[in-house]
């Protein structure tokens, strides 16, 4: 039983909030660097990593709150739960946004998600539906749809009115976290950097993709 008043009968109401596209951050000037994480140290909110590049050279990077750092792995539907931050792209049909794949930025114990949520029209791309929408926000409730049992309704904290958000029964779930305790040894890292003079650079984004799934029951057991 969902106690909050986001559902009226079988209806779920979501707001369309415009958010600033990430593409505005000088994407054309960014370069990609790849390497292997050889060492990690953490002090407060600052994480330092020693990276070995593809040529065998080593250098150090700093993961600050300004860097979009993500550890990504296959997940399961157990991550679609109250308090977790969900993100995806779906198609609007008959006042409903349908999603077949989502990313859940799960919240570790004692931490908060600083990401901004909302619903906005997706940038136009060749071959993409003109009714594509970007969706993100903190889950405040979720339940099976009474009229369409193969779908799940999800309500976002940032939303108050708008189209229904519908997750397919076999929705593909990718989980993401910045918790370095999930880093395996010698993890491969992909970085987007803004090059500076003298070979220096400013780190904008760093992503570690894992092939081994992260199970929601393990994560939530760890949090409890």
Order of alpha helices (4+ residues) and beta strands (2+ residues): beta-beta-beta-beta-beta-beta-beta-beta-beta-beta-beta-beta-beta-beta-alpha
